[in-house]
Amino acid sequence: MKRPLLTMGLFALAAAVNTASVAKEQRTAWATRRFGPNAWHAHLLLIAPSWLAFLAFLPGVARAVAWPLPRRGRPAGWALVAASVGLWLAAYRQLGPEGTANGYFFGRGASQPVSGGIFRWLRNPMYDSYALAFAGSALVSANAVYLLVAAESVLLLNFVEAKVENRPFSRPAS
């Protein structure tokens, strides 16, 4: 059980570092003051190690712990994975690289909320795609341990990180 806990801890760390960097930039413009036009790159360098560590440990989760699910769920799992890829690509197409990686807060990308396309129906489609991918992985691998990661994804990304990222767009117009 150590590997899944470590992986989930790395996920929490990655989300926390990203959320803290964005929140601090919103409050104090720490990166913009220190790095000027390279603030977004500094943010990316700050968040990349923990996200890469999480991604490196993720594939081994199913080998470390087996919480069997019926194999007949594999086709539905592949459908969820395919849907998650399509959802992610649709969101990425609308946001672009800067919007995907919080560029708005560091002087990059659009400064208005995205409300058309897939964002018309989902508030955080990219984060929803991650949860779908993890749920699909649980069915494809016939291992429920990925459902823990899916639940963590919903909690950390949709309810914590998205709240901070959407803060500037949820304030009443002055």
C-alpha atoms as a printed R data frame, in Angstrom:
    type eleno elety resid chain resno       x      y       z
1   ATOM     1    CA   MET     A     1   0.000  0.000   0.000
2   ATOM     2    CA   LYS     A     2   3.047  2.281   0.203
3   ATOM     3    CA   ARG     A     3   3.221  2.988  -3.555
4   ATOM     4    CA   PRO     A     4  -0.383  4.213  -3.880
5   ATOM     5    CA   LEU     A     5  -0.025  6.396  -0.797
6   ATOM     6    CA   LEU     A     6   3.235  7.850  -2.117
7   ATOM     7    CA   THR     A     7   1.653  8.438  -5.528
8   ATOM     8    CA   MET     A     8  -1.380 10.111  -3.989
9   ATOM     9    CA   GLY     A     9   0.913 12.170  -1.782
10  ATOM    10    CA   LEU     A    10   2.841 13.308  -4.862
11  ATOM    11    CA   PHE     A    11  -0.455 14.226  -6.521
12  ATOM    12    CA   ALA     A    12  -1.432 16.273  -3.464
13  ATOM    13    CA   LEU     A    13   1.997 17.916  -3.428
14  ATOM    14    CA   ALA     A    14   1.801 18.791  -7.139
15  ATOM    15    CA   ALA     A    15  -1.673 20.275  -6.769
16  ATOM    16    CA   ALA     A    16  -0.620 22.170  -3.646
17  ATOM    17    CA   VAL     A    17   2.493 23.653  -5.264
18  ATOM    18    CA   ASN     A    18   0.523 24.713  -8.330
19  ATOM    19    CA   THR     A    19  -2.341 26.155  -6.296
20  ATOM    20    CA   ALA     A    20   0.019 27.963  -3.908
21  ATOM    21    CA   SER     A    21   2.013 29.454  -6.785
22  ATOM    22    CA   VAL     A    22  -1.135 30.772  -8.467
23  ATOM    23    CA   ALA     A    23  -2.634 32.035  -5.191
24  ATOM    24    CA   LYS     A    24   0.590 33.814  -4.235
25  ATOM    25    CA   GLU     A    25   0.823 35.390  -7.695
26  ATOM    26    CA   GLN     A    26  -2.783 36.575  -7.371
27  ATOM    27    CA   ARG     A    27  -2.089 38.177  -3.983
28  ATOM    28    CA   THR     A    28   1.455 39.487  -4.338
29  ATOM    29    CA   ALA     A    29   2.590 39.110  -7.983
30  ATOM    30    CA   TRP     A    30   5.671 37.333  -6.566
31  ATOM    31    CA   ALA     A    31   6.804 35.833  -9.880
32  ATOM    32    CA   THR     A    32   5.999 38.880 -11.969
33  ATOM    33    CA   ARG     A    33   7.970 41.142  -9.631
34  ATOM    34    CA   ARG     A    34  10.927 38.781  -9.451
35  ATOM    35    CA   PHE     A    35  11.065 37.402 -13.001
36  ATOM    36    CA   GLY     A    36   9.217 39.985 -15.091
37  ATOM    37    CA   PRO     A    37   8.273 38.634 -18.522
38  ATOM    38    CA   ASN     A    38   9.671 35.228 -17.539
39  ATOM    39    CA   ALA     A    39   7.259 34.816 -14.611
40  ATOM    40    CA   TRP     A    40   5.230 32.113 -16.326
41  ATOM    41    CA   HIS     A    41   8.390 30.131 -17.092
42  ATOM    42    CA   ALA     A    42   9.425 30.402 -13.438
43  ATOM    43    CA   HIS     A    43   5.986 29.084 -12.444
44  ATOM    44    CA   LEU     A    44   6.370 26.157 -14.848
45  ATOM    45    CA   LEU     A    45   9.831 25.332 -13.475
46  ATOM    46    CA   LEU     A    46   8.429 25.440  -9.953
47  ATOM    47    CA   ILE     A    47   5.491 23.115 -10.594
48  ATOM    48    CA   ALA     A    48   7.078 20.673 -13.067
49  ATOM    49    CA   PRO     A    49   9.114 18.487 -10.653
50  ATOM    50    CA   SER     A    50   6.172 17.463  -8.474
51  ATOM    51    CA   TRP     A    51   3.889 16.818 -11.469
52  ATOM    52    CA   LEU     A    52   6.592 14.760 -13.185
53  ATOM    53    CA   ALA     A    53   7.198 12.765 -10.002
54  ATOM    54    CA   PHE     A    54   3.475 12.024  -9.723
55  ATOM    55    CA   LEU     A    55   3.325 10.908 -13.354
56  ATOM    56    CA   ALA     A    56   6.417  8.727 -12.895
57  ATOM    57    CA   PHE     A    57   4.868  6.869  -9.959
58  ATOM    58    CA   LEU     A    58   1.332  6.594 -11.356
59  ATOM    59    CA   PRO     A    59   1.841  3.542 -13.629
60  ATOM    60    CA   GLY     A    60   3.154  1.423 -10.755
61  ATOM    61    CA   VAL     A    61   0.099  1.960  -8.562
62  ATOM    62    CA   ALA     A    62  -1.820 -0.976 -10.037
63  ATOM    63    CA   ARG     A    63   1.192 -3.284  -9.683
64  ATOM    64    CA   ALA     A    64   1.600 -2.415  -6.018
65  ATOM    65    CA   VAL     A    65  -2.000 -2.921  -4.890
66  ATOM    66    CA   ALA     A    66  -4.680 -5.105  -6.414
67  ATOM    67    CA   TRP     A    67  -8.288 -4.279  -5.620
68  ATOM    68    CA   PRO     A    68  -9.915 -6.424  -8.255
69  ATOM    69    CA   LEU     A    69 -12.738 -5.196 -10.435
70  ATOM    70    CA   PRO     A    70 -14.556 -7.391 -12.971
71  ATOM    71    CA   ARG     A    71 -12.696 -7.621 -16.288
72  ATOM    72    CA   ARG     A    72 -15.973 -7.139 -18.166
73  ATOM    73    CA   GLY     A    73 -15.635 -3.418 -17.379
74  ATOM    74    CA   ARG     A    74 -12.631 -3.035 -19.703
75  ATOM    75    CA   PRO     A    75 -14.625 -1.847 -22.752
76  ATOM    76    CA   ALA     A    76 -16.326  0.816 -20.636
77  ATOM    77    CA   GLY     A    77 -12.912  1.739 -19.251
78  ATOM    78    CA   TRP     A    78 -11.495  2.260 -22.726
79  ATOM    79    CA   ALA     A    79 -14.558  4.369 -23.585
80  ATOM    80    CA   LEU     A    80 -13.921  6.538 -20.500
81  ATOM    81    CA   VAL     A    81 -10.240  6.915 -21.399
82  ATOM    82    CA   ALA     A    82 -11.153  7.877 -24.971
83  ATOM    83    CA   ALA     A    83 -13.760 10.352 -23.699
84  ATOM    84    CA   SER     A    84 -11.195 11.842 -21.323
85  ATOM    85    CA   VAL     A    85  -8.696 12.326 -24.163
86  ATOM    86    CA   GLY     A    86 -11.354 14.003 -26.316
87  ATOM    87    CA   LEU     A    87 -12.446 16.225 -23.447
88  ATOM    88    CA   TRP     A    88  -8.859 17.191 -22.624
89  ATOM    89    CA   LEU     A    89  -8.067 17.989 -26.250
90  ATOM    90    CA   ALA     A    90 -11.228 20.105 -26.611
91  ATOM    91    CA   ALA     A    91 -10.315 22.082 -23.488
92  ATOM    92    CA   TYR     A    92  -6.683 22.448 -24.562
93  ATOM    93    CA   ARG     A    93  -7.757 23.678 -27.978
94  ATOM    94    CA   GLN     A    94  -9.764 26.452 -26.349
95  ATOM    95    CA   LEU     A    95  -7.238 27.346 -23.646
96  ATOM    96    CA   GLY     A    96  -3.957 26.904 -25.499
97  ATOM    97    CA   PRO     A    97  -0.706 26.165 -23.685
98  ATOM    98    CA   GLU     A    98  -0.746 29.386 -21.659
99  ATOM    99    CA   GLY     A    99  -4.307 28.922 -20.463
100 ATOM   100    CA   THR     A   100  -3.709 25.265 -19.693
101 ATOM   101    CA   ALA     A   101  -0.770 26.091 -17.427
102 ATOM   102    CA   ASN     A   102  -2.192 29.181 -15.669
103 ATOM   103    CA   GLY     A   103  -0.473 31.687 -17.932
104 ATOM   104    CA   TYR     A   104  -3.197 34.259 -17.296
105 ATOM   105    CA   PHE     A   105  -1.886 34.879 -13.796
106 ATOM   106    CA   PHE     A   106   1.658 35.415 -15.060
107 ATOM   107    CA   GLY     A   107   0.893 37.793 -17.931
108 ATOM   108    CA   ARG     A   108   0.309 35.145 -20.601
109 ATOM   109    CA   GLY     A   109  -2.821 34.072 -22.437
110 ATOM   110    CA   ALA     A   110  -6.373 35.338 -22.385
111 ATOM   111    CA   SER     A   111  -7.493 37.481 -19.491
112 ATOM   112    CA   GLN     A   112 -11.171 36.607 -19.833
113 ATOM   113    CA   PRO     A   113 -12.874 33.421 -18.712
114 ATOM   114    CA   VAL     A   114 -13.586 30.868 -21.417
115 ATOM   115    CA   SER     A   115 -17.307 30.275 -21.686
116 ATOM   116    CA   GLY     A   116 -17.889 28.814 -25.158
117 ATOM   117    CA   GLY     A   117 -17.322 25.361 -26.568
118 ATOM   118    CA   ILE     A   118 -16.893 22.637 -23.987
119 ATOM   119    CA   PHE     A   119 -16.765 25.292 -21.249
120 ATOM   120    CA   ARG     A   120 -20.427 26.015 -21.989
121 ATOM   121    CA   TRP     A   121 -21.302 22.704 -20.331
122 ATOM   122    CA   LEU     A   122 -18.435 22.041 -17.943
123 ATOM   123    CA   ARG     A   123 -16.729 24.534 -15.668
124 ATOM   124    CA   ASN     A   124 -13.407 22.646 -15.518
125 ATOM   125    CA   PRO     A   125 -13.363 20.182 -18.425
126 ATOM   126    CA   MET     A   126  -9.631 19.567 -18.237
127 ATOM   127    CA   TYR     A   127  -9.875 18.534 -14.591
128 ATOM   128    CA   ASP     A   128 -12.965 16.463 -15.364
129 ATOM   129    CA   SER     A   129 -10.945 14.692 -18.054
130 ATOM   130    CA   TYR     A   130  -8.336 13.638 -15.482
131 ATOM   131    CA   ALA     A   131 -10.963 12.082 -13.223
132 ATOM   132    CA   LEU     A   132 -12.474 10.264 -16.217
133 ATOM   133    CA   ALA     A   133  -9.028  8.990 -17.228
134 ATOM   134    CA   PHE     A   134  -8.340  7.632 -13.743
135 ATOM   135    CA   ALA     A   135 -11.786  6.016 -13.524
136 ATOM   136    CA   GLY     A   136 -11.243  4.532 -16.979
137 ATOM   137    CA   SER     A   137  -7.831  3.259 -15.889
138 ATOM   138    CA   ALA     A   138  -9.498  1.495 -12.968
139 ATOM   139    CA   LEU     A   139 -11.811 -0.343 -15.339
140 ATOM   140    CA   VAL     A   140  -9.139 -1.080 -17.971
141 ATOM   141    CA   SER     A   141  -6.701 -2.451 -15.389
142 ATOM   142    CA   ALA     A   142  -9.547 -4.092 -13.426
143 ATOM   143    CA   ASN     A   143  -8.082 -2.468 -10.326
144 ATOM   144    CA   ALA     A   144 -10.109 -0.160  -8.102
145 ATOM   145    CA   VAL     A   145  -6.998  1.521  -6.702
146 ATOM   146    CA   TYR     A   146  -7.235  4.049  -9.559
147 ATOM   147    CA   LEU     A   147 -10.657  5.058  -8.251
148 ATOM   148    CA   LEU     A   148  -8.853  6.510  -5.222
149 ATOM   149    CA   VAL     A   149  -6.751  8.634  -7.557
150 ATOM   150    CA   ALA     A   150  -9.897  9.661  -9.459
151 ATOM   151    CA   ALA     A   151 -11.555 10.756  -6.212
152 ATOM   152    CA   GLU     A   152  -8.422 12.631  -5.160
153 ATOM   153    CA   SER     A   153  -8.365 14.316  -8.562
154 ATOM   154    CA   VAL     A   154 -11.934 15.571  -8.171
155 ATOM   155    CA   LEU     A   155 -11.274 16.864  -4.664
156 ATOM   156    CA   LEU     A   156  -7.900 18.507  -5.291
157 ATOM   157    CA   LEU     A   157  -8.411 19.859  -8.785
158 ATOM   158    CA   ASN     A   158 -12.128 20.611  -9.089
159 ATOM   159    CA   PHE     A   159 -12.761 21.835  -5.556
160 ATOM   160    CA   VAL     A   160  -9.430 23.300  -4.410
161 ATOM   161    CA   GLU     A   161  -7.264 24.264  -7.361
162 ATOM   162    CA   ALA     A   162 -10.125 25.386  -9.618
163 ATOM   163    CA   LYS     A   163 -11.510 27.555  -6.830
164 ATOM   164    CA   VAL     A   164  -8.233 29.496  -6.708
165 ATOM   165    CA   GLU     A   165  -7.833 29.606 -10.482
166 ATOM   166    CA   ASN     A   166 -11.399 30.793 -11.050
167 ATOM   167    CA   ARG     A   167 -11.273 33.409  -8.274
168 ATOM   168    CA   PRO     A   168 -10.600 36.387 -10.588
169 ATOM   169    CA   PHE     A   169 -13.515 35.401 -12.805
170 ATOM   170    CA   SER     A   170 -16.026 34.856 -10.017
171 ATOM   171    CA   ARG     A   171 -15.825 38.353  -8.548
172 ATOM   172    CA   PRO     A   172 -18.691 40.705  -9.322
173 ATOM   173    CA   ALA     A   173 -17.903 43.285 -11.989
174 ATOM   174    CA   SER     A   174 -17.097 46.705 -10.574
